[in-house]
């Protein structure tokens, strides 16, 4: 088995496969960067800050929640929650925005 992998048993109990494990032991062993300026060391802090960052991004690029709802194909409530920073967003709309809006990648990563 490769270093950094664990044996994972199937639900039937027969056989196993190696699955990579990424955890604090790998970070402490120097195999993963603690902070490279792009990958935040404080992932929980990023999760707390991202809803307001996403709301700011939306306000900079859209005219209001109805525009957000149409662009991202979400319901009105989701668009309002994103606009207000009440809730965060999953990865699919973020990736869509990064592909559709010039400069979105740099703008959203600056917050990290």
C-alpha positions as a Python dict, from the first residue, in 0.01 Angstrom:
ca = {
    (1, 'X'): (0, 0, 0),
    (2, 'X'): (125, 350, -82),
    (3, 'X'): (220, 593, 195),
    (4, 'X'): (-73, 820, 279),
    (5, 'X'): (-331, 553, 194),
    (6, 'X'): (-557, 344, 411),
    (7, 'X'): (-728, 14, 357),
    (8, 'X'): (-1101, 56, 305),
    (9, 'X'): (-1325, -248, 337),
    (10, 'X'): (-1628, -281, 114),
    (11, 'X'): (-1972, -304, 276),
    (12, 'X'): (-1969, -680, 218),
    (13, 'X'): (-1649, -709, 418),
    (14, 'X'): (-1467, -866, 123),
    (15, 'X'): (-1171, -701, -39),
    (16, 'X'): (-1022, -362, 18),
    (17, 'X'): (-892, -71, -178),
    (18, 'X'): (-639, 197, -104),
    (19, 'X'): (-783, 546, -68),
    (20, 'X'): (-563, 850, -17),
    (21, 'X'): (-595, 1022, 314),
    (22, 'X'): (-539, 1393, 346),
    (23, 'X'): (-519, 1504, 703),
    (24, 'X'): (-314, 1691, 954),
    (25, 'X'): (-55, 1413, 953),
    (26, 'X'): (21, 1485, 586),
    (27, 'X'): (29, 1860, 643),
    (28, 'X'): (260, 1816, 941),
    (29, 'X'): (481, 1578, 742),
    (30, 'X'): (537, 1854, 487),
    (31, 'X'): (362, 1680, 200),
    (32, 'X'): (90, 1947, 170),
    (33, 'X'): (132, 2323, 189),
    (34, 'X'): (-3, 2479, 505),
    (35, 'X'): (-69, 2801, 317),
    (36, 'X'): (34, 2889, -36),
    (37, 'X'): (-166, 3211, -62),
    (38, 'X'): (-433, 3032, -265),
    (39, 'X'): (-515, 2730, -47),
    (40, 'X'): (-620, 2866, 292),
    (41, 'X'): (-489, 2702, 605),
    (42, 'X'): (-805, 2820, 787),
    (43, 'X'): (-1077, 2646, 585),
    (44, 'X'): (-1341, 2705, 855),
    (45, 'X'): (-1262, 3076, 854),
    (46, 'X'): (-1306, 3082, 477),
    (47, 'X'): (-1642, 2906, 515),
    (48, 'X'): (-1753, 3174, 761),
    (49, 'X'): (-1634, 3465, 542),
    (50, 'X'): (-1737, 3338, 203),
    (51, 'X'): (-2113, 3416, 217),
    (52, 'X'): (-2040, 3788, 257),
    (53, 'X'): (-1769, 3771, -11),
    (54, 'X'): (-2010, 3596, -249),
    (55, 'X'): (-2277, 3859, -175),
    (56, 'X'): (-2029, 4136, -256),
    (57, 'X'): (-1934, 3962, -580),
    (58, 'X'): (-2300, 3932, -679),
    (59, 'X'): (-2368, 4299, -600),
    (60, 'X'): (-2073, 4400, -817),
    (61, 'X'): (-2191, 4199, -1120),
    (62, 'X'): (-2571, 4176, -1103),
    (63, 'X'): (-2857, 4425, -1075),
    (64, 'X'): (-3041, 4241, -797),
    (65, 'X'): (-3172, 3907, -671),
    (66, 'X'): (-3404, 3856, -974),
    (67, 'X'): (-3104, 3888, -1208),
    (68, 'X'): (-2908, 3641, -988),
    (69, 'X'): (-3202, 3395, -989),
    (70, 'X'): (-3222, 3393, -1369),
    (71, 'X'): (-2846, 3378, -1430),
    (72, 'X'): (-2783, 3089, -1187),
    (73, 'X'): (-3123, 2916, -1235),
    (74, 'X'): (-3205, 2929, -864),
    (75, 'X'): (-3528, 3018, -688),
    (76, 'X'): (-3601, 3369, -560),
    (77, 'X'): (-3534, 3280, -197),
    (78, 'X'): (-3189, 3137, -273),
    (79, 'X'): (-3102, 3445, -478),
    (80, 'X'): (-3213, 3677, -193),
    (81, 'X'): (-3019, 3474, 65),
    (82, 'X'): (-2703, 3489, -146),
    (83, 'X'): (-2755, 3862, -213),
    (84, 'X'): (-2789, 3937, 157),
    (85, 'X'): (-2501, 3711, 260),
    (86, 'X'): (-2737, 3505, 475),
    (87, 'X'): (-2624, 3179, 316),
    (88, 'X'): (-2321, 3060, 129),
    (89, 'X'): (-2316, 2884, -202),
    (90, 'X'): (-2208, 2540, -316),
    (91, 'X'): (-1935, 2494, -571),
    (92, 'X'): (-2139, 2463, -892),
    (93, 'X'): (-2256, 2828, -908),
    (94, 'X'): (-1909, 2950, -812),
    (95, 'X'): (-1750, 2749, -1092),
    (96, 'X'): (-2018, 2869, -1334),
    (97, 'X'): (-1948, 3231, -1237),
    (98, 'X'): (-1573, 3179, -1276),
    (99, 'X'): (-1624, 3046, -1628),
    (100, 'X'): (-1881, 3307, -1736),
    (101, 'X'): (-1755, 3631, -1578),
    (102, 'X'): (-1411, 3767, -1675),
    (103, 'X'): (-1198, 3829, -1368),
    (104, 'X'): (-1421, 3628, -1135),
    (105, 'X'): (-1148, 3382, -1039),
    (106, 'X'): (-911, 3653, -918),
    (107, 'X'): (-1190, 3847, -752),
    (108, 'X'): (-1322, 3551, -555),
    (109, 'X'): (-978, 3417, -462),
    (110, 'X'): (-866, 3753, -323),
    (111, 'X'): (-1101, 3693, -31),
    (112, 'X'): (-938, 3363, 55),
}
